[in-house]
Amino acid sequence: MKKKFFNLELRLSNVESLLYDAYYQYLDEIKLLKKQIKEISVYDINKNTPVDAVKAYLEAELRGDWQKAYRLLNVPPEVSYADFKRALDNARLINYKIGSFEIKDARMAFVKVSDTHRFKSGHTVTFENRYWRVVKVNGVWKVDWLAAQ
């Protein structure tokens, strides 16, 4: 009985060793494939990056081109253009700075943004280094509704 138990332990040890070797043999390949997927994921079907999408949105908002800004957003179906415009009526974007970005997966990225708004009351508010969520919709990067994190 001890011999059978020892043989079973020995076989189990060999299987564990083979699994360990296989894991580390393919680990570098897996890391390389993940890197390649992220590189491919950076660009949308129009050859734009998440940073391009955020910049286009902010430029449209800065110019007061609400229709273009609305089209550049991933807006839930229940939010109409009128709702969107009403939400922006109280404050105007007056300045922004785009920082780094990170691709989370093939359909989601985060872009670091600092933005300053002037309210109708006259006071200004600056939001520093917030991460904006950008998502791919039908192959195109769009700023996600309520994107700031």
C-alpha positions as CSV (number, residue, x, y, z in Angstrom):
1,M,0.0,0.0,0.0
2,K,2.8,2.4,0.8
3,K,4.5,1.7,-2.5
4,K,1.2,2.5,-4.4
5,F,0.8,5.7,-2.4
6,F,4.5,6.6,-3.1
7,N,4.0,6.0,-6.8
8,L,0.9,8.2,-6.9
9,E,2.8,11.0,-5.1
10,L,5.7,10.7,-7.5
11,R,3.3,10.9,-10.5
12,L,1.5,13.9,-9.0
13,S,4.9,15.5,-8.4
14,N,5.8,14.9,-12.1
15,V,2.5,16.4,-13.3
16,E,3.0,19.5,-11.2
17,S,6.5,19.9,-12.5
18,L,5.3,19.6,-16.1
19,L,2.5,22.1,-15.5
20,Y,5.0,24.5,-13.9
21,D,7.4,24.2,-16.8
22,A,4.7,24.7,-19.4
23,Y,3.3,27.8,-17.6
24,Y,6.7,29.5,-17.6
25,Q,7.5,28.3,-21.1
26,Y,4.5,30.2,-22.5
27,L,4.4,33.1,-20.0
28,D,6.6,35.3,-22.2
29,E,4.5,34.5,-25.3
30,I,1.3,35.3,-23.4
31,K,2.8,38.7,-22.2
32,L,3.9,39.5,-25.8
33,L,0.4,38.7,-27.2
34,K,-1.3,40.9,-24.5
35,K,1.1,43.7,-25.5
36,Q,0.2,43.3,-29.2
37,I,-3.5,43.2,-28.4
38,K,-3.2,46.5,-26.5
39,E,-1.2,48.1,-29.4
40,I,-3.8,47.0,-31.9
41,S,-6.5,48.3,-29.5
42,V,-5.1,51.8,-29.4
43,Y,-6.5,52.8,-32.8
44,D,-10.1,52.8,-33.9
45,I,-11.4,52.2,-37.5
46,N,-10.6,55.9,-38.3
47,K,-7.0,55.6,-37.0
48,N,-7.8,57.7,-33.9
49,T,-6.6,57.0,-30.4
50,P,-8.5,57.6,-27.2
51,V,-6.6,60.9,-26.8
52,D,-7.8,62.0,-30.2
53,A,-11.4,61.3,-29.1
54,V,-11.1,63.3,-25.9
55,K,-9.4,66.2,-27.7
56,A,-12.0,66.3,-30.4
57,Y,-14.8,66.3,-27.8
58,L,-13.1,69.0,-25.7
59,E,-12.4,71.2,-28.8
60,A,-16.1,70.9,-29.8
61,E,-17.2,71.9,-26.3
62,L,-14.6,74.8,-26.2
63,R,-16.1,76.2,-29.5
64,G,-19.6,75.7,-28.3
65,D,-20.3,73.1,-31.1
66,W,-22.8,71.1,-29.0
67,Q,-24.0,68.9,-31.8
68,K,-20.5,67.7,-32.6
69,A,-19.7,67.3,-28.9
70,Y,-22.9,65.2,-28.5
71,R,-21.9,63.0,-31.5
72,L,-18.5,62.4,-30.0
73,L,-20.0,61.0,-26.7
74,N,-21.2,57.5,-25.9
75,V,-24.6,58.8,-24.6
76,P,-27.2,56.5,-23.1
77,P,-30.4,56.3,-25.3
78,E,-32.5,58.0,-22.6
79,V,-30.3,61.2,-22.8
80,S,-31.5,63.4,-25.6
81,Y,-29.5,66.1,-27.3
82,A,-31.7,68.7,-25.5
83,D,-30.8,67.0,-22.1
84,F,-27.2,67.1,-23.0
85,K,-27.2,70.8,-24.0
86,R,-29.2,71.7,-20.9
87,A,-26.6,69.9,-18.7
88,L,-23.8,72.1,-20.3
89,D,-25.7,75.4,-20.2
90,N,-24.6,76.3,-16.6
91,A,-20.8,76.2,-17.3
92,R,-18.5,76.7,-20.2
93,L,-15.2,75.0,-20.8
94,I,-12.4,77.6,-21.0
95,N,-9.3,75.5,-20.8
96,Y,-8.1,71.9,-20.8
97,K,-4.9,69.8,-20.8
98,I,-4.7,66.2,-21.8
99,G,-2.2,63.9,-20.1
100,S,-1.4,60.3,-20.4
101,F,-3.7,57.4,-21.3
102,E,-4.0,53.8,-20.5
103,I,-5.7,51.1,-22.6
104,K,-7.7,48.7,-20.3
105,D,-8.8,46.3,-23.1
106,A,-9.8,46.4,-26.7
107,R,-12.9,48.5,-26.0
108,M,-12.0,50.7,-23.0
109,A,-9.3,53.3,-22.2
110,F,-8.7,56.0,-19.7
111,V,-7.3,59.5,-20.5
112,K,-6.0,61.9,-17.9
113,V,-7.6,65.3,-18.3
114,S,-7.4,68.6,-16.4
115,D,-10.2,71.0,-17.4
116,T,-11.4,74.5,-16.2
117,H,-15.0,75.7,-16.5
118,R,-16.5,79.1,-16.0
119,F,-20.0,79.1,-14.5
120,K,-22.7,81.6,-15.3
121,S,-22.2,83.1,-11.8
122,G,-18.6,84.0,-12.9
123,H,-16.6,81.7,-10.7
124,T,-14.3,79.1,-12.3
125,V,-13.6,75.5,-11.3
126,T,-10.6,73.4,-12.3
127,F,-10.6,69.7,-12.2
128,E,-7.1,68.3,-12.0
129,N,-5.9,65.0,-13.4
130,R,-9.2,63.2,-13.6
131,Y,-9.3,60.0,-15.7
132,W,-11.9,60.1,-18.4
133,R,-13.3,56.8,-19.6
134,V,-13.3,56.3,-23.4
135,V,-15.0,53.4,-25.1
136,K,-15.1,51.9,-28.5
137,V,-18.6,52.0,-30.0
138,N,-18.9,50.3,-33.4
139,G,-15.1,50.5,-33.8
140,V,-14.9,54.2,-33.0
141,W,-13.4,55.7,-29.8
142,K,-16.0,57.9,-27.9
143,V,-15.9,59.7,-24.7
144,D,-18.2,57.9,-22.3
145,W,-21.2,59.7,-20.8
146,L,-20.2,60.9,-17.3
147,A,-16.6,59.9,-18.3
148,A,-14.7,61.6,-15.5
149,Q,-13.5,59.3,-12.7
